[in-house]
Amino acid sequence: MPTPDRDELHRLHLVNALFAHVTGHDLYLAEQIKAAITTSLDEAEQRAPADPAFIAAAAQLLEKLCGHLPQHGFYHWNAAHSLTAAEPLFARAEIMAGLKHLAPYRESTLLVTNLRAALLPPSGRYTERVRRDYESLLALIRDLAAARTARSANLHLLFL
């Protein structure tokens, strides 16, 4: 088997992290899931690992898998669903809604996608200001999750 290139390894580690409860961190099973996602997308090999279509397909598959686990809660927040979604006030409201949805579950997953893309200006330049805003928003989400999750609960906080 040829050695995978950097993008393929990135995708494989992404899938392995997302589906750890299914694969048990078995890279062979993660490779099969990755292959299923990429074959469902046109020209997947030419896409970047952080491609929105790949992330959307992985999030949809993760939601289906978590939906079949009766004791496992799942909430997905796409930070790029509107122009203002990634602003701290709106992000806080979305994360609080997600944490409220997950509160009854002892085991749950909170998936946050497209956070970096939502903060990038139309020019697409990743400036120092954008980096600070991104780090600040990550900290806000982590702090909210830590403060609003019961100690007995196991919350998986995933950022894509």
C-alpha positions as CSV (number, residue, x, y, z in Angstrom):
1,M,0.0,0.0,0.0
2,P,1.5,3.4,-1.0
3,T,2.1,6.0,1.7
4,P,-0.7,8.5,1.9
5,D,0.1,12.1,1.1
6,R,-0.4,14.9,3.7
7,D,-4.0,15.7,2.8
8,E,-5.0,12.0,3.1
9,L,-3.3,11.7,6.5
10,H,-5.1,14.9,7.6
11,R,-8.5,13.4,6.5
12,L,-7.7,10.1,8.2
13,H,-6.9,11.7,11.5
14,L,-10.0,13.9,11.2
15,V,-12.2,10.8,10.6
16,N,-10.4,8.9,13.4
17,A,-11.1,11.7,15.9
18,L,-14.7,12.1,14.8
19,F,-15.7,8.5,14.8
20,A,-13.5,7.2,17.7
21,H,-16.5,5.8,19.5
22,V,-17.2,3.7,16.4
23,T,-13.7,2.8,15.3
24,G,-12.1,2.4,18.7
25,H,-9.2,4.4,17.3
26,D,-8.6,1.7,14.7
27,L,-7.0,3.4,11.7
28,Y,-8.2,0.6,9.3
29,L,-11.8,1.3,10.2
30,A,-11.2,5.0,10.0
31,E,-9.8,4.5,6.5
32,Q,-13.0,2.7,5.5
33,I,-15.2,5.5,6.8
34,K,-13.0,8.1,5.0
35,A,-13.2,6.1,1.8
36,A,-17.0,6.0,2.1
37,I,-17.2,9.8,2.6
38,T,-14.7,10.6,-0.3
39,T,-16.4,8.3,-2.8
40,S,-19.7,10.0,-2.1
41,L,-18.1,13.4,-3.1
42,D,-17.1,14.2,-6.7
43,E,-13.4,14.8,-7.2
44,A,-12.7,14.2,-3.5
45,E,-9.0,13.6,-4.0
46,Q,-8.6,17.1,-5.4
47,R,-10.4,18.7,-2.5
48,A,-8.5,20.1,0.5
49,P,-9.0,18.2,3.8
50,A,-10.9,21.2,5.3
51,D,-13.2,21.4,2.3
52,P,-16.7,22.4,3.4
53,A,-18.3,19.5,1.4
54,F,-16.1,16.9,3.2
55,I,-16.8,18.5,6.6
56,A,-20.5,18.6,5.9
57,A,-20.5,14.9,4.8
58,A,-18.5,13.9,7.9
59,A,-20.8,15.9,10.2
60,Q,-23.9,14.3,8.6
61,L,-22.5,10.8,9.0
62,L,-21.5,11.5,12.6
63,E,-25.0,12.8,13.3
64,K,-26.6,9.6,11.9
65,L,-24.2,7.4,13.9
66,C,-24.9,9.3,17.1
67,G,-28.6,9.3,16.4
68,H,-28.6,5.5,16.6
69,L,-27.1,5.6,20.1
70,P,-30.1,6.2,22.5
71,Q,-27.9,7.3,25.4
72,H,-25.7,9.6,23.4
73,G,-26.7,13.2,22.7
74,F,-25.6,15.1,19.6
75,Y,-25.7,18.8,18.6
76,H,-24.1,20.4,15.5
77,W,-23.5,24.1,15.2
78,N,-22.4,25.4,11.8
79,A,-20.7,28.7,12.6
80,A,-21.0,29.8,8.9
81,H,-24.7,29.4,8.6
82,S,-25.3,33.2,8.7
83,L,-23.1,36.3,8.5
84,T,-23.4,37.0,12.2
85,A,-23.4,33.5,13.7
86,A,-19.7,33.6,14.7
87,E,-20.0,36.9,16.6
88,P,-19.6,36.2,20.3
89,L,-23.1,37.2,21.3
90,F,-24.8,34.9,18.7
91,A,-22.2,32.2,19.2
92,R,-22.9,32.2,22.9
93,A,-26.6,31.8,22.3
94,E,-26.1,28.9,19.8
95,I,-23.7,27.1,22.2
96,M,-26.0,27.6,25.1
97,A,-28.9,26.1,23.1
98,G,-26.7,23.2,22.2
99,L,-25.6,22.6,25.8
100,K,-29.3,22.8,26.9
101,H,-30.2,20.2,24.3
102,L,-27.3,17.9,25.5
103,A,-28.0,18.3,29.2
104,P,-30.1,15.2,29.7
105,Y,-27.4,12.9,28.3
106,R,-24.5,11.4,30.3
107,E,-22.5,11.1,27.0
108,S,-22.8,13.6,24.3
109,T,-21.0,15.3,21.3
110,L,-21.0,19.0,20.5
111,L,-19.7,19.5,17.0
112,V,-18.7,23.0,15.9
113,T,-17.9,23.4,12.2
114,N,-16.7,26.2,10.0
115,L,-15.7,28.5,12.9
116,R,-12.5,29.7,11.2
117,A,-14.2,30.2,7.8
118,A,-17.0,32.2,9.5
119,L,-14.4,34.7,10.9
120,L,-12.3,35.1,7.8
121,P,-13.0,38.4,6.0
122,P,-14.0,38.3,2.3
123,S,-10.4,38.9,1.3
124,G,-9.6,35.6,2.9
125,R,-6.5,36.9,4.7
126,Y,-5.8,35.3,8.1
127,T,-4.6,38.4,10.0
128,E,-3.5,38.8,13.6
129,R,-6.9,40.3,14.4
130,V,-8.7,37.3,12.9
131,R,-6.4,35.0,14.8
132,R,-7.2,36.8,18.1
133,D,-11.0,36.7,17.4
134,Y,-10.7,33.0,16.6
135,E,-8.8,32.2,19.8
136,S,-11.2,34.3,21.8
137,L,-14.2,32.5,20.4
138,L,-12.6,29.1,21.0
139,A,-12.0,30.0,24.6
140,L,-15.6,31.2,25.0
141,I,-17.0,28.0,23.7
142,R,-14.6,25.8,25.8
143,D,-15.4,27.9,28.9
144,L,-19.2,27.7,28.3
145,A,-19.0,23.9,27.8
146,A,-16.9,23.5,31.0
147,A,-19.2,25.7,33.1
148,R,-22.6,24.4,31.7
149,T,-21.9,20.6,31.6
150,A,-22.6,18.5,34.7
151,R,-19.5,16.9,36.2
152,S,-21.0,13.5,35.8
153,A,-21.5,14.0,32.0
154,N,-18.9,13.2,29.3
155,L,-19.0,15.9,26.6
156,H,-17.0,15.5,23.5
157,L,-16.3,19.0,22.1
158,L,-15.2,18.8,18.4
159,F,-14.1,21.6,16.2
160,L,-13.9,21.2,12.4
